[in-house]
Amino acid sequence: MTQHPKGTALITGASTGIGAIYAERLAHRGYDLVLVARNRERLNSLASRLTTQTRQNVEVVAADLADAADLAEVERKLREDASISVLVNNAGVGTHTSLLQSDIERMAEMITLNITALTRLTYAAIPGFVARQRGAVINISSIVSLAPELLNGVYGGSKAYVTAFSQSLHKELADTGIQVQAVLPGATATDFWEKGGLPVEHLDPGIVMSAQDLVDGALQDFDDQVLISIPSMHDLQPFERYEASRQALSSQLSSNRLAPRYHAN
């Protein structure tokens, strides 16, 4: 029987944390890799280890996705490399600080990376996926996309965009065979927290999941074609009710008449 290679997974933010675990897991599943992050030394170390362990081809692209020229280079790779069959949009930044404590330039940089870069990379990948009739986009969002009050509002807003963008893409691409998934991590043991000014050691250990468990759960959901993956949520019924209610609202959100609760003068 002819073996069909799985193709190549391009993973952003791949040098550490969730991105590095995705790289490891997907390589062991038989994917070649394109690893994208700013730190070339870490990428090279990861690539060397995964090549030795899995014998998969691993390409390293040192790029800062907040830089327009670097982002354009990764977009070009996604448009031109027909072997790419999975895009994992993992690169992102966040913070727990309030609006009054936050620097607006850092917030603008967060929007550029969490929203603009993710959107441009997805737009670069999708046309080729559709033309080849195979492909998947995995967008790493956050539980704060559902509960934006938990952390910084710009971060929560940026992740709400990622979740909504994924839901819309899923509907738009439903007849193409292209899979879309949004992964909503809760608190996860990575350097995300320290970069945001709150070391993970300061969090309640009862809410912190390992990056390995997070990715393994998300990939099981990916295999099961689950659109919104929340590996830290034990009872999914409240989310399922929330989602059903949200979808039921769609037919009631627009009308040519003012709602009766508004009284005419």
N, C-alpha and C positions, 0 to 999 in steps of 0.2 A: 504494500500500500504506500502511496506517495505521501511523504511527510511535508506538511505545509508550515514553513517557519512562521513564528508569531510576529516577526518584524522587530521594530526598534521602538523602545519607550524613551521619549525625551522628558527628563525630569528637571524642573527648576528648583533652586534652593537645595541642591542635591548633596552638598558637602557634609552636612551634619543633620542630626535630628530626624524628623519625619521623612524628609527627602532622601536621606541616606538609607533609611530602612526600606523605603519603596524601591530604591535602586537594588538593594540586596535581594529583596523578595522577588522582584520582577526578573532579575538575572537568573535566579534559581528556577523560575518558571519557564525559562527558555527565551527571554527577550534579550536582544542586543540593547545597548544603552547609549544615550547621549546625555551626559551629566553637565548641567549648567549651574554655575554659582560664581561668586566673586573670587573665592580663595582657590587659586590653581593648585597650590601645594596639597591641600586637603583632597581636592578632586583627584589629583594624580595618585595619591595614596589609596583612596577608595577604589579607583579604577584598577590599579595594580592588584589589589586584594581580590576584587570580584573576577577579574580575568583569570587569575590563578585558580580560584575556587570553582568557577562555572564554565570556563573556556568560551564565554560569550564575548563578542566584540564590544568594547567600551570606548567611546569617544568622549573627550573632555573639551568643554567650551567654557573658558573663563570669561564671564560677562557680568556686568552690573546692569540689571534690567531697569534700573532707574535712569540709566544713561541712554539717550535716544539712539546713538550710534550702535552701542552694544545690543540694545533691544532689536534694532533693525537687522542685525546679523543673525540673531536667533530666529526672527521671523523668516528671513531668507532660507535658513536651514529647514524650517518647517514646510515652507512652500515647495522647496526643490528636492528634498530627500524623500523619495517615494517609499522607502523602507519604513518610515515612521508610521506606526499604527496606534500608538498611545501617547497622549500628552498629559503629563501630571503637572498641573499648575500649583506648585507648592510654595514658591518664593513669596515671602510676605514679611511685614513687620507689624508690631503692635506695641501698645503701652497701656498701663493701668492708670496713668495720671489723668486728672480732671482737665476740663477745658481751660480753666484759669491757671493751671500749672503747666500747660503745654505750650511749646513753641510752634507758632503757625507754620514756619518753614518745615519743621519735622512732620507736621500733620499733612502738609501738601506733598511731601515726599512719600508719606504713607499711602496717600490716595494714588499717586503715580505708580507705585509698585503693586499695591493690593488690587487696584481696579484697572488702571490704564494698561499696564504691562500684561496682566492676565487676559484682558479683552483682546488686545492686539495679537497675542500669541494664539489665542483660540481662533480668531478670524483668519490667521495665517494657516492654521492646520485644517480647519473644517472643509474647505473646498476640495482639497486633495483626498481627504477621507471619504467624502461623498462620491467623488469620481471613481475611487478605487473600491467603493462599496464595502469598506471596513474601516474601523477606527473607534477610538474611545477617548473621551476627555474626562479626566478626574480633577476636579477643582477642590482644593483644600480651603474650606470655609471655617466656621467656628460656631460653637453653641451661642456665642453672643449675637449671631445673626438672628436668633430667635429671642434673645434676652439682652438687648443692647444696653440696658441699664447697668449690667454687671461690671463693665469696664469703660474705658475711654469711648466717648460717643463717636469720634471719627473712626476709630477702629471698628466699633460695632456696626457703624453705617457702611463701612467698606465691606465687611463680611456679609451684611444683609444684601448688598449688591451681588456678591459672589453666589449666594444661595439663589436669589431671584433670577439671576442671569442663567444659572444652571437649569432651573425649572423651566424657564422660557425656551432654552435651547433644546431641552428634552422633548418638549411638545413640538417645536418646529422641525426637529429632525426625526420624529417618530417613524416616518415611513422610509427612512434611508438606511436603517440598520446600524446607525452610529449610536454608540452608547454614551450617555452623559451621567456623571455622578458628582454629587456634592458631598464632601466628607466634613462633618461638623465635630471636630475634637472638642472635648472639655479641657480642663487643665491637664497638660501633658508634660512629662519630665524631659524637657529640652532646654536649650539655652535661650529660648524665646523670652522667658521671664526675666532672666538677668539682663538681657539687652534692653528690655522695657523698663528696667529699674527696680524690679522686684524678684530677687532670687527665688527659685522654686522651693528652697528649703524653708522659706517663710510661709508657705502655703500649708493648709491642713492636708497631711499625707493621705487622708481618707478620700480626697477628691482628685488626687493626681494619678493619672494612668501612665504606664510606660509607653514610649513611642512604639515599641515592638508590638504590644498588645493592640494599640490603636490601629496600626497599619494592618495587622492580621485580621482584625475585625472588619475593617473597611474593605479589605480585599475579599473576604467571605461575602460581604454584601454586594460587592462588585460582581462576583461570580453568580449571585442570585438576582442580578439586574435591579438592585435596590437603588432608587434615585437619590434619596436623602439618607445618608449613613450617619448614625449617631452611636458609635460603639460604647460610649459610657452610659447610655440610658438603658436601664434594666427593664423597665416596664414601658413598652412602646405605645400602649393604649392612649395615654393622654396626648401624645404627639399625633397619633392617628386621628383622634377626635378633633384636635386643633386643625389638622390639615383638611379634614372633611368639611369643617365649618368654614375655613378660609375659601375653599373651592366653591362652597354653596353660596358665598357672598357675591360671586362674580355676576350673577344674574340680577342682583339687586343694587349694584353700585352706580348705575347711570339711569336717569329718567328725564323726561321733558317737563315734569311737574315738580314743584317744590314739595318737599315732604310735609305731611300734615302737622308735624310738630312745630313748624314755623307759622306763626299767626300773621295774617295780613294786617297792615296798619289801618 
